[in-house]
Amino acid sequence: MDLTTTYMGLKLRNPLVVGACPLSRDAAKVKELEDAGAAAVVMFSLFEEEIRHESLELDHYLNYGTNSFSEALDYFPEHESYAVGPGKYLEQIRKLKDSVDIPVIASLNGTTMGGWVEYGQQVEQAGADAIELNVYRLSTECGVSGSEIEQLHIDILTEVKKHVKVPVAMKLSPFFSSVAHMATQLSGAGADALVLFNRFYQPDIDLDKLEVFPNVLLSTPQALRLPLRWIAILHGQVKADLAASGGIHSHQDVLKMLLAGAQVATMASALLQRGAGHVRGVLAGMEAWLTEHEYESVAQMRGSMSHRSYANPGAFERANYIKALATFGT
Ligand SMILES: Cc1cc2nc3c(=O)[nH]c(=O)nc-3n(C[C@H](O)[C@H](O)[C@H](O)COP(=O)(O)O)c2cc1C
């Protein structure tokens, strides 16, 4: 069975990619993932705040705890270890490149123009095979319009693309008023791939301590429906490759994403929960399904259930929505 895939011009042995998460902090774990069959790894992010040496301010917010807690900080797994810093990040890229043969994709995470270009170049020099840009911007300012946020994404991408040779992916939020328009603009501005979607951290409230409770919940397979829909809609409409992120836990989930039109499916929560060995089972499950359904390659089935064949995908979406509601009897 031919599982090979290209993603942003990188040749991958299959479409299963380790998503950005703490697993890449440990080179031995990445080696285990490679041995189990993972085709590429997206590293945990280097945060703009680390680049800008704002650790003092960061400390303030981390210890302060509640009201002004910056949304992005929740990705730092433990307060003591958040400050990987740019130097250590570059060192980790080199370490991973020495340890594994699969492509290593660096992840830069920020909200403003600062630092992206310089560190884009540095991660490239350290050996990263590609860069994923995560513009983690939850706009809380009532005076900032959606179009300003969109322009920021385009400006950051354009600047980085001007200064690096490796391919660049944009990890997007699902909260644009027109995801399709944003995706088209970014693809037009040179994004080699769009990663759908970034997951915004959503804090809870601790009723005993009366504090905001900042933890990251691992995903469940229910999260899959959102990227599945958008990949099906965008497949064939944008030039950029599409990477699925969110709720992919099993081989069935990967297959659904491929049928919708994804080049690759990324996994973070499932691998954090089940370990590297899970990759083996997922790949075996995919092969068995493809064989049973008489496919010879993943390329053959990719996108066959996308919206490409519908003359009016919007009307199709609405009709299905109405049909789905009607299946609930009173
Ligand atoms: C513990 C944890 C840490 C994460 N760290 C990052 C990160 O550093 N950068 C990033 O872009 N996404 C990060 N993510 C988001 C994942 O890459 C992914 O987009 C999200 O978890 C949805 O995929 P999943 O359902 O496979 O977990 C993190 C997710 C988890 C669970």
The ligand as a Gaussian input file, in Angstrom:
#p B3LYP/6-31G(d) Opt

LIG

0 1
 C       -0.352000      19.886000      25.925000
 C       -0.465000      20.585000      24.607000
 C        0.508000      21.485000      24.213000
 C        0.383000      22.167000      22.987000
 N        1.372000      23.029000      22.603000
 C        1.261000      23.669000      21.410000
 C        2.284000      24.538000      20.968000
 O        3.312000      24.741000      21.629000
 N        2.114000      25.176000      19.777000
 C        1.012000      24.984000      18.985000
 O        0.911000      25.568000      17.908000
 N        0.032000      24.130000      19.380000
 C        0.143000      23.484000      20.554000
 N       -0.852000      22.621000      20.954000
 C       -2.033000      22.411000      20.065000
 C       -1.871000      21.147000      19.205000
 O       -0.803000      21.266000      18.298000
 C       -3.162000      20.855000      18.395000
 O       -3.392000      21.896000      17.461000
 C       -4.396000      20.702000      19.268000
 O       -4.093000      20.050000      20.485000
 C       -5.471000      19.903000      18.540000
 O       -4.967000      18.642000      18.132000
 P       -5.266000      17.277000      18.967000
 O       -6.730000      17.091000      18.970000
 O       -4.544000      16.217000      18.196000
 O       -4.707000      17.470000      20.340000
 C       -0.741000      21.934000      22.157000
 C       -1.703000      20.998000      22.566000
 C       -1.587000      20.330000      23.754000
 C       -2.637000      19.335000      24.136000

